């Protein structure tokens, strides 16, 4: 090969590169850093880098763009290090991050902070070292005994952490000692940057090569160990588990040391064999999810109705990118999803299957794992940081072409999405409220699918009003599945008047006679019941019988909820807790009564009414640990629970063959909640939880307790009349300018001082009305909870017509108006949150 002649006198041309870095800080722009020459070949868009931000902070950022233009406003600092040998963020993701920041009026740094798993961020740890420029032995300084001990320890180590130094001095706080040494300039503090993600490693052993190559040598080894039976047992265990002579490759994989210990074999004998080089010890990086092969790889058999529905969805996809599947509860939507997923994977594309809650993933995931095995990844907040990083990496390297997850899985680094399924698309759980970005995963799924030129299937038995409206307009494709799968039928729904029951003294605690009788019948026939109450805790609050005093949170304008199990009063907004009072602090009376009921009280009452029944509760309090959802669901599925009491967790897509009764309590509180979606949410929630009953041959029963039996929406629920409900609801929305006819933006102003909060809100109101007009900017109003975590709150609601106003221009104006308010000195301490599509 001919080479070009080199002119040794010519200076080497070296390009200076600059990188725009996305940093996880709430600042509305990217920062430009200079790339050191030695990193020119190793830096590119989507790589993680370490940079200095400000004087002391070291941050993990992501390269958004590489170019040759230096910044004009400031001198660029250098990129300190590139962390990856391949991009961890795809170009499509970066495009999505920019879209989210613009649409939800937040910063791209806030998007990155939520999108990137914590395990891919870096942590920094303070370390102490000797000052190399001032050797302490040469200094004519008097050191205390503790200072002398610490200096000697630092002399024997290159550096120590704060905790290690505290251990050396055998005291909890070393602040004063450390401060004194820093003032004497003999020690230095510095930040050590560490990666949070650590791969899982197992210690393994393999038989040394000489014993594998020649059986005679192994026989001689057994003879040598004749008088050492414990070592012989270990050798036999290894040969039993690893067929080295039938498959020499098996020896390379070896056997985990833990398997010997689990078999009760001697740890010291194994270590002796390793020391004598009979075994070779090594570490291996393994998946935290273990090996899972498909257990049921056969084809899913669809019913004629399901097949027709699947074919209609595929036909709709020929013309539309988005299809809404309106399938009643128990119609077998999951089988259709599985068929579409298999078809997409066979065509070489990726699939994302979104579910609203972790509770839903437990049962569906078990089913999907039997079909897709290791091809499927699972992604949700109950997973550890390290587990989430492994799924993230698995998507990048192609291990997972199919992911099931909750809303955060929308941020995974897909590069070839073919299909996104949004199951229970109506669910409010898809909405992120805090921190920013306050996104809706269903809406982001549509944007992400569009960027990948993929298809989106929205599925629900009770679609959101917006999705059904767009389907009726023809913007979305629409497919209806109105027959239950197999031989199951929709449950019989009864409405019970609790006012009438109370007058006749037929109620047992908070249960009507009809519901108690139905539970008795269910238990007698060996069936199970679900009791739904969308409020956790024992009682909403405690009140004094004499003066009506109610214990309130110290930091929030809300009463404390009583939790009997822990015997405490708790704020569900800030977490404040206190022990219940034995007497009223206001009047001294000991007549303190619980008011209302939550899941905890219902659980206790059911145990008293049905002492032979096994009663369990499923709410936020009982499902905090990683596998608590799974354990409760498995117990219920196995028949170890007779009555399951729960919040909306029990309403979401769970399928139990023995549930023939659902009781719904306190439906009036749902219906009269001050929210324009109250009717919609009530219809969805009651319909969904009703759908848990009678999902096999036996017809199920649903009992709804209410104080207003003439409420029209309850009649529509009993008749499964979604279309009739939609027709009434859409007229209300149009008359009062609510979505889907407008876009809503809620602005919340917060300040520790109530007057300052009100003043700032009024200033912002006037500023916004100048350009947007008074008809579009409503408020200010104090929210239902007017104080949270010692901050007073006031809200403004902006309604923007879909066709009359340029949305991007309006949002930019809203952002600059809020920024202007925050610069006012007299409004010091004010915080403003902007929530686009808030409800």
Buried (B, 14 or more C-beta within 10 A) or exposed (E): EEEEEEEEEEEEEEEEBBBBBBBBBEEEEBBBBBBBEEBEEEBBBBBBBBBBBEEEEBBBBBBBBBEEEEEEEEEBEEBBBBBBEEBBBBEBBBEBBBBBBBBBBBBBBBBBBBBBBBBBBBEBEEBBBBBEEBEBEEEEEEBEEBBEBBBEBBEEBEBBEBEEBBEBBEEEEBEEBBEBBBEBEBBBEEBEBEBBBEBEEBEBBBBBEEBBEEEEEBEEBEEEBEEBEBBBBBBEBBBEBBEBEEEEEBBEEBBBBEBBEEEEBBEEBBEBBBEEEBBBBEEEEBBBBEEBEBEEEEEBEBBEBBBEBBEBBBEBBEEBBBBBBBBBBBBBBBBBBBBBBBBBBEEEBBBBBBBBBBBBBBBBBEBBBBBBBBBBBBBBEBBEBBBBBBBBBBBBEEBBBBBBBBBBBBBBBBBBBBBBBBBBBBBBBBBBEEEBBBBBBBBBBBBBBEBBEBBBBBBBBBBBBBBBBBBBEEEBBBBBBEBBBEEBBBBBBBBBBBEEBEEEEBBBEBBBBBBBEBBBBBBEEEBBBBBBBBBBBBBBBBBBEBEEBBBBBEBBBBBBBBBBEBEBBBBBBBEBEEEBBEEBEEEEEEEBEBEBBBBBBBBBBBBEBBEEBBBBBBBEBBBEEEEBBBBBBBBBBEBEBBBBBBBBBBBBBBBBBBBBBBBBBBBBBBBEBEEBBBBBBBBBBBBBBBBBBBBBEBEBBBBBBBBBBEBEBBBBBBEBBBEEBBEEBBEEBEEEBBBBBBBBBBBBBBBBBBEBBBBBBBBBBEBBBEEBEEEBBBBBEBBEEBBBBEBBBBBBBBBBEEEEBEBEEBBEBBBEBBEEBBEBEEBEEBBBBBBBBBB
